Amino acid sequence: MRLPVRGRGASGDPPNRFERLHLEPEAELGAGDEPAPGTRFFIDRSRSVISRNSSPDLGFSVSLNPYRGCEHGCSYCYARPTHEYLGFSAGLDFETRIMVKPDAAELLKKALAGRAWQPQVLALSGVTDPYQPVERRLRVTRACLEVLLECRHPVSIVTKNHLVARDIDILSRMAEHRTVMVTLSITTLRNDLRRVMEPRTSIPARRLGAVRALADAGIPVGVNVAPLIPGLNDHELPVILEAAREAGASHAGMMLLRLPLGVKELFAEWLEQHFPDRRKKVLGRLREVHGGRLYDPRFGRRGRGRGPFAEHLGNLFRVSCRRLGLKRRSYDLATEAFRRPERGGQMRLFDARG
């Protein structure tokens, strides 16, 4: 078994399912005197930044991802296999080889200026976190928010990073037109678990601090208890919801752990490294809720599961939300205030809506 790499969620690079060749280093990264891998950033010259999906499990059909790959390094991240499309691996590459879209804001404005564009809730992000550590320096997400503010276009933000509070000046102005909603993903209140499971995310206390700061600024904010991992963090569901409500959250969601493609093996290895005494229970529970498999990819089942245990989690969530007064659905964001930017970059000189 490979040794864990300090500060990373994965401990190696499994073979890319699209590549015929795979190189295996002689020494394990992060083991002994070997240095842990650093993060490298690459320019992504995509010609468009808005992605579309038709999944009935998601509450949006369009999304924007300023970054591909995520330095947060969550051991369980369902987005890891997307890095294989770029020729990287779903393991360490996903969290150490980050693609950056420096032209994201310009491309976003171009898309919103198109006459065929119909305003609708845009997810930021649909795959990787828009507020991962490098955003503090590069400010790509902030530039996109400036465009959305200018156009009064609705956006729903999901993040694990307190850095979202940096942009309260923009978000509070968007909230005046009901065009923004923020959700903090909080998986655990235990920093020791967070440290190995989500190594480069904000600590739980700072995420709750972001919830409070956003709520105090009049910005609709909620919490996602996701993913719930049976036998590891599922017992924290009620206390996370309580802490979020106390901090000012108005809505909440939950999702069961998803392990698509090679994430199954990566997560099983992570369990063996950090929680060998719980590995059998965690994987057994997952098979129980997915009909004997570690993951059921079918719509309507992949993030919920089936059976007594899945029903128990769902009931616990509903009862907790009812007791705390948390909404179990997100806010309806407005589209009527949308102002299409001119193709030359100038907003219309006259707008009856002010």
N, C-alpha and C positions, 0 to 999 in steps of 0.2 A: 504493500500500500504506500502511496506517495505521502510525504509529509506535508502538512498545511503550510501555505505561504503567508507569512505575517502581513496583515493589512489587505489581504485579497480573499475573495469568496471562493475562487477556484484554485486548484493547486497544480494545474497542468493544462496542456492543450490537446484535447482529444482529436482524432482525425476529422477532417472536414468531409461531410457526406458527399460533397460534389467533386472532391479532388481525388485523383488516383494515387498520389504519393503523399506520404506523411513522414516528417522528420521527428525523431525522438531524441532529445538531448541526453548525453551520457550521465550528467549530474542533474539531480532534481533542483529546480529553482527554489531558492529560499532555504534549502537544507544545508546544514553545516556552515561553511564559510562562503557559500554561494550567495551573491547579492540578490535580494528580491527584485523582480522586474519593475522598472519604472514605467510611467505612462508616456506614450508618444501620441502626438496629434497630427492629423492629416487633413488637407483641404478637400472638401467634397464640393465638386463643381456641378452639382445637379442643376438642371435647367428649370425644375419646378420643385415646389416644397410642400404642396398640398397632396396628401394621400387620401384615397377613398377605400371604404370597406363596406361590405354588405352583411356583416355579422349581426344577427338579431340579439346576440348577447351583450352588445355594446350600446351605449346610449348616445352614440354619435356616428356619423357616416363620413365625416371629413376630419383630418388631423394634420398637424404640423409638427415635425421633429427637427429642431435645430441641430441635434447631435445624433450620430449613429454609434452604437456602443455606449457603455455607461460606466464611468469610473466608480460609481457607488459600489459596484461589485457584489450585489446581493446574490447569495449562493443559489437561490431558488428561481432567479429571474426567468420568466417565460420567454423573454425577448432574446435570450442568448442565441438561439439558432438563427436569428436574422443576420447575424454577423457572418455566417457561412456563405451568404450570397455575395459577400464582398471578397471572398477568398481567405478570410480569417477563420479562426476556430471559435466555438461557443464557450471555450474555457477562459484562460487568462487573456487571450487576445481581445475578448469582448470588453474587458475592463481595463486593458492597457493600450489598446489601439483604437483611438477615438477619432471618428470622422466629424469634422466641423463644417458647418454651412455658413460661411461668412456673409454670403449674399442673401441669406434667408429673408431678411426684411424687405429688400428690394424685390425679390421674386414674389413675396406675399402681396406687396402693393400692386404688382403687375397682375396677379391673379384676381385680386378684388376689383381691379379696374375693368376687367373683361366684361363685356355686355351680357355674356351668357351666365355670369356668376349670380347665384341667388344666395342672399345672406342666410346662414344657418349656423348652429353652434359648432365652433371649431375646437377640437380637442388639442390641448397643448400639454403633454405630448401624447400620442397614441401608443408609442412604443417605449422609448427611453426617456429618462428624466430631463426636463428642460432646465432644471436648476442644479445640475451636477457641479462638482467643485470648480471646474474651469470657467463656468459662467460668471463667476465673480470677476474674472479678469477680462473675458472676451465680450460679455454683455450682448450676446446674439439674441437671447430670449427677450431681453429688455427692449432691443431695437424692434423686434416683432410686435411687442406690446404697444410700442409707440405708434406703429402703423394701425393696429387694431383700435387704439384710442382715437386716432385721427379719423378713422372711418366709422367709428361707433359700431364695430362689428362684435357680435357675441363670442366669448371664448370661455372654455372650461379648463381649468388648470389642475393637474394632479402632480404632486411632488412629495419627496421625502426630505426635502432640505428647507431649513429655516430661511435660506437666502431669499425665498419668495417675499419675505417681509421687507426686503430692500426696496421693492418696487411698489410699496404702498402709495406713493405719490401718484403713480399712474393708475393703479387698480382702484383707488378710491374715486377717481374721476370717472372711470368706467362704470363703477357701481351706481353713479348718479343716473345713468341711462339704462340700468339693469342689463349690462352687457358683459358681466364677469361673474364667475363663481370659482372659488378655490377649494380644493380638497387636499388635506394633508394625509398621507398614508402612514399610519402608525401600527406597527406589527407587534410591538412589545413595549412594556414600560421598564424592562430590565436592561440596563446598559451592558451587563456582561454578555447577555444573549445577543443584543444588537451588535456588539463589537465583533463577534465572529460570524454572525449571519448576514449583516449588512455593514461591512467594515468601514465604508467611507461615507455613510449617511450621517445626518445630524442626530445627536443623541435625543432620546425621547423628550426630555425636558425642554429642549430648544424647539422641537416641533410643536409641542403644546404652547410654548411661548409665541410661536408664529401664529397659531390659531387665535390666541388672545389679542395679539397686535392687530391682526386683520379684522377680527370682530369689533374691536374698539374703534376701528377706522370706518365701520359701516359697510364692510365688504362681506358678502355672503360666504361663509366658510364652514366646511364640514370635515369629517374624518372618514377614511376607509380603513377598516381593520382587515388588511389584506396583505399577504395571504394568511389564512388560518391554517396552521399546520397541526393536524391531530397528534396529540401526545407530546407537543412541544410548546405551543403558545395558545392553544384553543381555550384553555381555562382562563386566560386573561381578557377574554372578550368583554365581560361586563365592566371590569375595572377600567379598561381603556375607554369605553364609551362614557363612563362616569367622569373620567379625567377630561375628556374632550368637551363634554357638556359644561363642566365647571369652567373650562377655558373660554367658552363662548361659542362652541360649535352648534350649528342649527340643524344639520342633517348628517346622516351616517350611512355607510354601506359596508358590506363584507363580501369576501370571496374566498373560496376554498383554494388551497394550493393547486397550481397547475404545473404539470411536468411534461411538456411536449418534447418529442424527439430525444436528443441527447441530454437534455436537462435531467432526465431520470437518473442516468449514471452519475452525472456530476453531483447531484444532490445526495444520492446514496453514498457516494464517496465522502462527501462533506459530513454526513451523519456519522459515518464510521470514524472519521478523524476527531470529531468534537463531542459526539454523544453516542458512543458505541453501545451504551446500556439502553438507549431508547430506540436504536435503529429498527429493531424488529417490530416494536410497537407502532412506530410512526408509519413504516411501510405497510404493515398489516392493516392499519386503519384506512390508509389510502386505497388499498386493494378492496377493502370492505365497501367503501362508498362508490367505487368505480367498477363494480361487478367482477372483481378478481384481477383487475389490471391496475397499474399505478396511475393511469391517466385515461380518461374517456374523452376523446376530442370532439364528440358530437355537440352541436349547438344545444343550449339549454341544460347541458349536464356537466360540461367541462369545468365550470367554476362553482358548481353547487353539489354535485354528487347525488346519490340516491341511498335510501335505506334508513334504518333507525338512527344511526349516529348523525347523518346529514340532517335529518329532520330535527334532531335535538339541537344542533347548532342553529338551525333556522329559527326554531321556536325561542331559543335563548336570546337571539338577536332581536326578534320582534318584541318580546316581553321587555327587554332592557330599553329599547327605544321608546316604547310606550310609557314606561315608568319615568324615563328621563325627559320626555317631551321632545325627542329628536325625530325629525322627519326622516322617513325611509326612502325618499326620492329627492332628487336635486331640484333646484329652483328652475322655473321657466324663464329663460333669458329672452330679451327683447330683440327683434330684428327690425322693427319699424323705424328706428332712429338711424339706420345704416345710411352712410353717405359714400357714394362711389368716388374713388379718387380719379382724377383725370389722368389719362395716359402719360401726359407730360410731367406728372408729379404734383400738379396744383389741384387743390380742392376747388369745387365750384365756387365762384365768387358770391353767388346769391343762393341762400338756402332758407326756405320759409320756416324750417324747424329751428333755426337759430344756431 
